[in-house]
């Protein structure tokens, strides 16, 4: 089912949370809404879910106008950052809850719950309570509960925000695999650009209540339409009016006509990648991204002066 948002506006008093939002999430796709805190990401998700009503505009799910429909009639599964689990219920009962309130037959409920627990790799923990699970396990339980009623679309609001970096990385990969199995149209909110770029097919970049750009991760990184997208998606150096990616800051073995001098302030070895902090001859500070082999070849050290060429870059009007 496709998700469509047409000309949506939403205000809270004098604050414009959403302004003229238009987007389409293709059926069966996994999309992300990316932006800083206060950009309107969660408000947009809540409007799609029916938890907030827009002041104007329309929301369509599967071609059906659901703008004035209550959440329970939209066919939406919603996962919050902090799980919202029933602490007095077991994992099995938490996942079964949505089916029981819909008065599904007991054998159907048991079979569906067993299927979902296997899908999210919690089949051996069905009789535990949420407090006995790790953060990653609780989030997988929340996803199973959201999928229990077979929603048309799945909405996730900062689903991994409360977890540590290692668990977040594991769950990102797991969510990608889960989506490939269930093929439910999915839209998740995040402020983590790596999270959005790593697992989503389409990214909606928001800022101050508006959509800056919609595109694939590669389009956003290589062809940003605005200064905000250039500075928010991927690391970038600002040199005067130019925006230059770290991999475009080239360190040379010797000076040439297009090079400048750079003083090495820092050298960070990050496995295969080496990041070099430089102060250029006019005082601008930049980062360069290079390989370990290249860094060894140039014998880079703090305090060294090296020739630098700033390639590529973008200037925005």
Beta strands, then each sheet from edge to edge (+ up, - down):
strand 1: 3-12
strand 2: 15-25
strand 3: 30-34
strand 4: 56-61
strand 5: 64-65
strand 6: 76-79
strand 7: 153-157
strand 8: 185-190
strand 9: 202-207
strand 10: 210-215
strand 11: 237-239
strand 12: 242-244
strand 13: 249-252
strand 14: 260-270
strand 15: 273-280
strand 16: 285-291
strand 17: 305-310
strand 18: 314-315
sheet 1: 2+ 1- 4+ 5-
sheet 2: 6+ 7+ 8+ 3+ 9+ 10-
sheet 3: 11+ 12- 18+
sheet 4: 13+ 17- 14+ 15- 16+
end
